[in-house]
């Protein structure tokens, strides 16, 4: 699935994936932040979000009819998680309705549908997905 050289663990394979993500300078604490994210006025979320910062692998499962995507794996950075969905940072724009598979490690694999995507830098998009049933 995620080949490096030989038979690495999934975590090692994810670490081997290259990424073009350029985190904004204002996100210098991105990998050290933790805890529950505060709610916003008029927030329609059902569940609290928790910061969850780690490398992950993502691939397209189903895309839009006129959009060609490869089935390759991309390194992304997890941003936060809730009971209903996941947010991560990717170097490419995704579109609402696309389905993706997200892998964190051997025991954490998720299928989700893109709900939103926001550009925060030249090669940095925050993608929000809603979990799908397997």
N, C-alpha and C positions, 0 to 999 in steps of 0.2 A: 504494500500500500504506500507507505511513506519511506522510500528507500534513501538511505545515506550510503554508507559503505558497509557491506556485511549485513548482519541482522541486529540492528540496534533496537532498544526499547522504543516504544511509541514516543515517550518524552524526549529521548535523544533524537529521534527522527524529526520531531517538530522543531527542535533546536537547530537542525541542519538546514531547514528550509530558509531560503533567502527572502528578504522583504524589502520593499521600497518605501515603507511607511516613514514619513518625516513628522514626528510629533511636534506640535507648536512649542516655541520657546517658553510660553507661559505654563506649559504642562510639565515643568521640571520635576515636580513631585509625583508624577503619574504612577510610578511603580512603588511608591512608599505609602500612598494614601490607603486607608482602610476604614471600615465601619459602614454604618447605614447612611445612605444619602438622604438629605432633607427633602421633604415634599415641597412642592411649589403651589402657589395659589392656582385654583382651577385645574389642579392635577387630576386627570381622569384614570390614573393607574389604580388597579385593584390591590396590588401588593407592594410592600416596601422593597426598595432596591438596596442591594449591598455591594459595595465596591469589591471587585474580584479582579486582581491584576496579575495576569500571567500570559505566557505565549500559548497559542492554540493553532490548530490547523483547520482550514475551511476549504470546502469545495462546493461547486454548484451542483445541485441535484436536478433542478428543473428551472428553466429560465423563461423569459418572455418570447413569444413566437418569432419576432423579428430581430432577436438579439442572439448572436452566436457566442457561446462561452465554451471553454474547454473544461474537461473534467479534472484538471490538474489541482493539486493541493497548494494552498497559499498560507503563508504564516501571517497570522493576525494577532492582535493583543486584546485579550479579554478586558472589558471595562467594568461592567457591573452585571448582576444577575438578580432575578426575582423568581417567584414561583411560576410566573407565566411566560417569562422571556429572558433574553440575554442581550447585552450590548457589547459590541467589540469595535476595534479600530482596524481599518483596512486601507490599503493604498489605492484601491479602485472604488469607483462609485457602483453601488448596487441599487436595484430598483424595487419598489414595493411590488409584491407578488412573486418575486423570485424565491425559490426554495434552496436552502443550503444545508449542508451537514457540517457540524462543528465538533471537533475532537479536542479534548483537553488532555486526557490521558487514557489508559486502558479501560478505566471504569466510568468515564464521563464522555459520552457521545450524544449529541443532540441533533434532531432534525427541526428546522424552523423555517418560517416564512418571513421574508423581509417586510417590515411594517414602515420603516422610515430610514432615511440615509441623509446625513448632513455633512457638508464639506467644512472642515475646520482648518485646513492648510493645503498647500500645493499638492501634496501626495498623502492626504490624511482625511479619511471619512469615518464618521461615527455611524455605525449601522445598528439598528435595533431590530431584533427578530422576536417573533412570537413562537413558542414551542408548538410543534405538531406532534400528534400521536404517532408512534412507530408503525 
